Amino acid sequence: MTPPGTEIEKDTMEGKFTPLTAEETLYEMKIFFEHISDDVKKCIFRSNHASNYLPLKGVLSRDRNKLLETINNALEGNTNIRPESYRGL
């Protein structure tokens, strides 16, 4: 998101910065979870803010497969993501 009146909004308008698409954001999260070490224990993960495309919650690394399944379902179009209009703050 590029809040009005910020440098990042200006850079976006000038073509200097391109925000990730919903799909790119989910793919980035997928890569993150695929590379979480099994040594990570009891780390609570939440992406339940209004600005997130896909609400996720789990404990790392225990819930890695559940989180990846949710992301993969969204990438395959089997799970709805939040529309842009719902992501405003």
N, CA and C of each residue as an Amber inpcrd file, in Angstrom:
protein
   267
   0.8470000  -1.1710000   0.0000000   0.0000000   0.0000000   0.0000000
   0.8940000   1.2360000   0.0000000   0.4450000   2.2350000  -0.6770000
   1.2100000   3.4760000  -0.7220000   0.3440000   4.6060000  -0.1630000
   0.5440000   4.9380000   1.1030000  -0.2670000   5.9720000   1.7460000
  -0.1180000   7.3280000   1.0610000  -1.2200000   8.0520000   0.9330000
  -1.1890000   9.3650000   0.2810000  -0.2240000  10.3290000   0.9820000
   0.4780000  11.1170000   0.1710000   1.3590000  12.1350000   0.7140000
   2.7150000  11.6410000   1.1670000   3.0300000  10.3700000   0.9020000
   4.3130000   9.8180000   1.3450000   5.2980000   9.7460000   0.1760000
   6.5620000   9.5870000   0.5110000   7.5960000   9.4500000  -0.5140000
   7.3440000   8.2260000  -1.3870000   6.8840000   7.1520000  -0.7640000
   6.6640000   5.9340000  -1.5520000   5.5130000   6.1250000  -2.5400000
   4.5180000   6.9130000  -2.1750000   3.4470000   7.2190000  -3.1260000
   4.0090000   8.0250000  -4.2980000   4.8510000   8.9960000  -3.9790000
   5.4770000   9.8200000  -5.0160000   6.3120000   8.9400000  -5.9510000
   7.1140000   8.0590000  -5.3720000   7.9440000   7.1680000  -6.1840000
   7.0910000   6.2460000  -7.0510000   5.9640000   5.8120000  -6.5320000
   5.0610000   4.9620000  -7.2960000   4.4790000   5.7290000  -8.4710000
   4.0410000   6.9520000  -8.2110000   3.4530000   7.7890000  -9.2570000
   4.4770000   8.1110000 -10.3600000   5.7470000   8.2260000  -9.9620000
   6.8050000   8.5490000 -10.9260000   7.3850000   7.3060000 -11.5970000
   6.8910000   6.1310000 -11.2230000   7.3830000   4.9020000 -11.8320000
   8.6990000   4.4070000 -11.2790000   9.1330000   4.9710000 -10.1470000
  10.3890000   4.5530000  -9.5190000  10.1950000   3.3440000  -8.6020000
   8.9510000   3.1020000  -8.2090000   8.6400000   1.9970000  -7.3040000
   7.3630000   1.3320000  -7.7900000   7.3710000   0.0140000  -7.8230000
   6.1740000  -0.7370000  -8.1980000   5.8270000  -1.6870000  -7.0590000
   4.6870000  -1.4660000  -6.3980000   4.2810000  -2.3740000  -5.3150000
   4.0350000  -3.7760000  -5.8580000   4.2140000  -4.7650000  -5.0010000
   3.9320000  -6.1440000  -5.3850000   2.4430000  -6.3220000  -5.6330000
   2.1170000  -7.2140000  -6.5480000   0.7240000  -7.6020000  -6.7540000
   0.3310000  -8.5600000  -5.6250000  -0.9490000  -8.8730000  -5.5340000
  -1.4140000  -9.8280000  -4.5290000  -0.7070000 -11.1700000  -4.7160000
  -0.6370000 -11.6240000  -5.9620000   0.0120000 -12.9050000  -6.2380000
   1.4950000 -12.8780000  -5.8630000   2.1800000 -11.8000000  -6.1860000
   3.6020000 -11.6820000  -5.8380000   3.8030000 -11.6670000  -4.3190000
   2.9020000 -11.0200000  -3.6160000   2.9790000 -10.9800000  -2.1510000
   2.8220000 -12.3790000  -1.5670000   1.8440000 -13.1240000  -2.0730000
   1.6280000 -14.4950000  -1.5830000   2.8160000 -15.3920000  -1.9280000
   3.3470000 -15.2240000  -3.1160000   4.5070000 -16.0250000  -3.5100000
   5.7060000 -15.7200000  -2.6080000   5.9000000 -14.4640000  -2.2670000
   6.9840000 -14.0780000  -1.3620000   6.7980000 -14.7360000   0.0120000
   5.5560000 -14.7430000   0.5010000   5.2820000 -15.3980000   1.7870000
   5.5400000 -16.9010000   1.6940000   5.1890000 -17.4940000   0.5720000
   5.4320000 -18.9260000   0.3680000   6.9180000 -19.2330000   0.4830000
   7.7410000 -18.4230000  -0.1830000   9.1910000 -18.6160000  -0.1190000
   9.6860000 -18.4770000   1.3180000   9.1540000 -17.4910000   2.0280000
   9.5230000 -17.2910000   3.4280000   9.2590000 -18.5630000   4.2470000
   8.0470000 -19.1100000   4.1350000   7.6950000 -20.2960000   4.9240000
   8.4750000 -21.5230000   4.4880000   8.7610000 -21.6390000   3.2040000
   9.5360000 -22.7890000   2.7230000  10.9450000 -22.7990000   3.2990000
  11.4340000 -21.6340000   3.6980000  12.8160000 -21.5420000   4.1690000
  12.9490000 -21.3340000   5.6790000  11.8460000 -21.4070000   6.3970000
  11.9190000 -21.3150000   7.8560000  12.6140000 -22.5650000   8.3890000
  13.5930000 -22.3720000   9.2030000  14.3410000 -23.4830000   9.7790000
  13.4790000 -24.2670000  10.7610000  13.6990000 -25.5660000  10.7990000
  13.0210000 -26.4060000  11.7930000  13.4330000 -26.0270000  13.2130000
  14.5200000 -25.2910000  13.3310000  14.9900000 -24.8510000  14.6490000
  14.1150000 -23.7440000  15.2300000  13.3000000 -23.1110000  14.3940000
  12.4120000 -22.0470000  14.8770000  11.2760000 -22.7180000  15.6470000
  11.1740000 -22.4030000  16.9080000  10.1630000 -23.0320000  17.7780000
   9.3780000 -21.9540000  18.4960000   8.0880000 -22.1880000  18.6220000
   7.1920000 -21.3340000  19.4160000   7.1670000 -19.8820000  18.9580000
   7.3820000 -19.6500000  17.6810000   7.3220000 -18.3010000  17.1170000
   5.9210000 -18.0960000  16.5480000   5.1610000 -17.2330000  17.1730000
   3.7850000 -16.9870000  16.7350000   3.8050000 -16.0830000  15.5140000
   3.1300000 -16.5390000  14.4540000   3.0380000 -15.7630000  13.2190000
   1.5910000 -15.3650000  12.9860000   1.3750000 -14.0950000  12.6860000
   0.0360000 -13.5910000  12.3640000   0.1360000 -12.6300000  11.1890000
  -0.7790000 -12.7710000  10.2450000  -0.9360000 -11.7700000   9.1930000
  -2.4340000 -11.5100000   9.0650000  -2.9970000 -10.9930000  10.1420000
  -4.4450000 -10.8110000  10.1930000  -4.8670000  -9.3420000  10.1890000
  -3.9520000  -8.4820000   9.7990000  -4.2650000  -7.0590000   9.7000000
  -5.1260000  -6.8150000   8.4620000  -5.9240000  -5.7670000   8.4710000
  -6.8060000  -5.4520000   7.3450000  -6.0470000  -5.2860000   6.0350000
  -4.7860000  -4.9140000   6.1010000  -4.0190000  -4.6770000   4.8830000
  -3.4720000  -5.9650000   4.2580000  -3.5810000  -7.0910000   4.9460000
  -3.0630000  -8.3460000   4.4110000  -4.0550000  -8.9750000   3.4360000
  -3.5470000  -9.5120000   2.3500000  -4.3990000 -10.1740000   1.3690000
  -5.0140000 -11.4540000   1.9080000  -4.2760000 -12.1430000   2.7490000
  -4.7050000 -13.4560000   3.2190000  -4.4390000 -13.5620000   4.7190000
  -5.4980000 -13.6980000   5.5190000  -5.2620000 -13.8510000   6.9510000
  -4.6140000 -15.2100000   7.2420000  -3.5160000 -15.1710000   7.9610000
  -2.7990000 -16.3880000   8.3320000  -2.4640000 -16.3410000   9.8090000
  -2.4680000 -17.5200000  10.4340000  -1.9970000 -17.5900000  11.8070000
  -1.4540000 -18.9840000  12.0530000  -0.3960000 -19.0150000  12.8350000
   0.2140000 -20.2900000  13.1540000   1.4180000 -20.0950000  14.0430000
   2.0040000 -21.2020000  14.4240000   3.2290000 -21.2180000  15.2240000
   4.3120000 -21.8490000  14.3550000   5.4260000 -21.1430000  14.2490000
   6.5280000 -21.6380000  13.4260000   7.4690000 -22.4690000  14.2740000
   8.0550000 -23.4430000  13.7570000   7.8700000 -23.9970000  12.4280000
   6.8020000 -25.0920000  12.4110000   6.1650000 -25.3130000  13.5300000
   5.1730000 -26.3830000  13.6810000   4.0810000 -26.3320000  12.6150000
   3.5610000 -25.1510000  12.3010000   2.4180000 -25.0070000  11.4000000
   2.8180000 -24.6510000   9.9680000   4.0710000 -24.8260000   9.6400000
   4.5600000 -24.4700000   8.3090000   3.7200000 -25.0990000   7.1950000
   3.4390000 -26.3940000   7.2750000   2.6990000 -27.0620000   6.2050000
   1.2760000 -26.5240000   6.0770000   0.6300000 -26.2280000   7.1970000
  -0.7180000 -25.6600000   7.1600000  -0.6990000 -24.2750000   6.5130000
   0.2850000 -23.4720000   6.8590000   0.4120000 -22.1340000   6.2840000
   0.6990000 -22.2060000   4.7870000   1.5860000 -23.1020000   4.3880000
   1.8940000 -23.2710000   2.9770000   0.6770000 -23.7600000   2.2000000
  -0.0890000 -24.6500000   2.7850000  -1.2990000 -25.1480000   2.1260000
  -2.2990000 -24.0070000   1.8940000  -2.4610000 -23.1580000   2.8870000
  -3.3740000 -22.0140000   2.7600000  -2.9030000 -21.0740000   1.6490000
  -1.6130000 -20.7950000   1.6170000  -1.0590000 -19.9170000   0.5870000
  -1.2020000 -20.5540000  -0.7930000  -0.8670000 -21.8300000  -0.9070000
  -0.9870000 -22.5120000  -2.1940000  -2.4350000 -22.5210000  -2.6870000
  -3.3840000 -22.7280000  -1.7800000  -4.7970000 -22.6880000  -2.1670000
  -5.1680000 -21.3200000  -2.7170000  -4.6620000 -20.2700000  -2.1060000
  -4.9440000 -18.9150000  -2.5890000  -4.2940000 -18.6820000  -3.9470000
  -3.0560000 -19.1180000  -4.1140000  -2.3680000 -18.9450000  -5.3880000
  -3.0520000 -19.7120000  -6.5120000  -3.6730000 -20.8370000  -6.1740000
  -4.3810000 -21.6490000  -7.1670000  -5.8090000 -21.1660000  -7.3950000
  -6.2210000 -20.1440000  -6.6430000  -7.5690000 -19.5990000  -6.8100000
  -8.6440000 -20.3400000  -6.0360000  -8.2440000 -21.2280000  -5.1330000
  -9.2030000 -22.0140000  -4.3490000  -9.6060000 -21.3450000  -3.0440000
  -8.9100000 -20.2930000  -2.6790000  -9.2040000 -19.5270000  -1.4790000
  -9.2440000 -18.0540000  -1.8690000 -10.2700000 -17.3700000  -1.4340000
 -10.3920000 -15.9520000  -1.7540000  -9.3940000 -15.1270000  -0.9590000
  -8.8540000 -14.1250000  -1.6250000  -8.0110000 -13.1540000  -0.9320000
  -8.8260000 -11.8780000  -0.7690000  -8.3730000 -11.0180000   0.1250000
  -9.0800000  -9.7540000   0.3490000  -8.9670000  -8.8670000  -0.8920000
 -10.0950000  -8.3290000  -1.3360000 -10.0400000  -7.3840000  -2.4540000
  -9.3160000  -6.1050000  -2.0190000  -8.7530000  -5.4030000  -2.9790000
  -8.0370000  -4.1580000  -2.6850000  -8.8900000  -3.1920000  -1.8800000
 -10.1720000  -3.1070000  -2.2080000 -11.0640000  -2.1360000  -1.5340000
 -11.2420000  -2.4540000  -0.0520000 -10.9910000  -3.7050000   0.3710000
 -11.1280000  -4.0840000   1.7850000  -9.8370000  -3.8490000   2.5560000
  -8.7530000  -3.5760000   1.8430000  -7.4370000  -3.5000000   2.4710000
  -7.1100000  -2.0970000   2.9730000  -7.9530000  -1.1370000   2.7650000
  -7.6770000   0.2240000   3.2080000  -7.5920000   0.3200000   4.7170000
  -6.8760000   1.3210000   5.1520000  -6.7150000   1.5060000   6.6050000
  -7.5460000   2.6650000   7.0910000
